[in-house]
């Protein structure tokens, strides 16, 4: 085997290693993995957060509707001044 072939095989092996490392990092940086890490830091027993995560993953549409409703409620809170309706905002 000449030097060029050896260098090519070495480069291919390194490329495989780099791609494997990138895949591992992507797996660690995925949203579910980050959520699991954050929940384990906040509550080591994961009793309450685990139940919420299970509910959200089993019913994603319902969870999205609840989140949208809560966001809507929080965005309109504090705009209830007397004499002003939602249409009068400027």
RAPE-V732278 format. One record per residue. RES is the residue in one letter. SS is DSSP state (H for helix, E for strand, - for the rest). PSI is psi in whole degrees, -180 to 180 (none if undefined). OMEGA is omega in whole degrees, 0 to 359 (999 if undefined). Layout:
BEGIN
res->RES ss->SS psi->PSI omega->OMEGA
res->RES ss->SS psi->PSI omega->OMEGA
END
This chain:
BEGIN
res->X ss->- psi->127 omega->182
res->X ss->- psi->177 omega->187
res->X ss->H psi->-35 omega->181
res->X ss->H psi->-45 omega->179
res->X ss->H psi->-40 omega->178
res->X ss->H psi->-42 omega->179
res->X ss->H psi->-39 omega->179
res->X ss->H psi->-45 omega->179
res->X ss->H psi->-38 omega->177
res->X ss->H psi->-43 omega->180
res->X ss->H psi->-40 omega->178
res->X ss->H psi->-40 omega->178
res->X ss->H psi->-42 omega->178
res->X ss->H psi->-39 omega->179
res->X ss->H psi->-43 omega->178
res->X ss->H psi->-42 omega->179
res->X ss->H psi->-43 omega->180
res->X ss->H psi->-44 omega->179
res->X ss->H psi->-37 omega->177
res->X ss->H psi->-42 omega->179
res->X ss->H psi->-41 omega->179
res->X ss->H psi->-43 omega->179
res->X ss->H psi->-39 omega->178
res->X ss->H psi->-42 omega->179
res->X ss->H psi->-43 omega->177
res->X ss->H psi->-40 omega->178
res->X ss->H psi->-38 omega->179
res->X ss->H psi->-28 omega->182
res->X ss->- psi->8 omega->178
res->X ss->- psi->153 omega->183
res->X ss->H psi->-45 omega->178
res->X ss->H psi->-38 omega->180
res->X ss->H psi->-41 omega->177
res->X ss->H psi->-40 omega->178
res->X ss->H psi->-43 omega->178
res->X ss->H psi->-43 omega->179
res->X ss->H psi->-44 omega->180
res->X ss->H psi->-43 omega->180
res->X ss->H psi->-37 omega->179
res->X ss->H psi->-28 omega->176
res->X ss->H psi->-43 omega->183
res->X ss->H psi->-43 omega->182
res->X ss->- psi->98 omega->183
res->X ss->- psi->-30 omega->178
res->X ss->- psi->-23 omega->180
res->X ss->- psi->31 omega->182
res->X ss->H psi->-61 omega->182
res->X ss->H psi->-51 omega->180
res->X ss->H psi->-34 omega->179
res->X ss->H psi->-39 omega->178
res->X ss->H psi->-40 omega->179
res->X ss->H psi->-44 omega->179
res->X ss->H psi->-42 omega->179
res->X ss->H psi->-42 omega->179
res->X ss->H psi->-42 omega->181
res->X ss->H psi->-42 omega->181
res->X ss->H psi->-29 omega->179
res->X ss->H psi->-26 omega->181
res->X ss->- psi->69 omega->186
res->X ss->H psi->-33 omega->181
res->X ss->H psi->-46 omega->178
res->X ss->H psi->-41 omega->179
res->X ss->H psi->-40 omega->179
res->X ss->H psi->-40 omega->178
res->X ss->H psi->-41 omega->178
res->X ss->H psi->-44 omega->179
res->X ss->H psi->-43 omega->179
res->X ss->H psi->-41 omega->178
res->X ss->H psi->-42 omega->178
res->X ss->H psi->-40 omega->178
res->X ss->H psi->-40 omega->179
res->X ss->H psi->-45 omega->179
res->X ss->H psi->-46 omega->181
res->X ss->H psi->-31 omega->181
res->X ss->H psi->-25 omega->180
res->X ss->H psi->-8 omega->180
res->X ss->- psi->134 omega->179
res->X ss->- psi->-6 omega->178
res->X ss->- psi->14 omega->185
res->X ss->- psi->50 omega->178
res->X ss->- psi->144 omega->181
res->X ss->- psi->138 omega->176
res->X ss->- psi->0 omega->180
res->X ss->- psi->135 omega->174
res->X ss->- psi->176 omega->179
res->X ss->H psi->-26 omega->182
res->X ss->H psi->-19 omega->183
res->X ss->H psi->-2 omega->182
res->X ss->- psi->141 omega->177
res->X ss->- psi->none omega->999
END
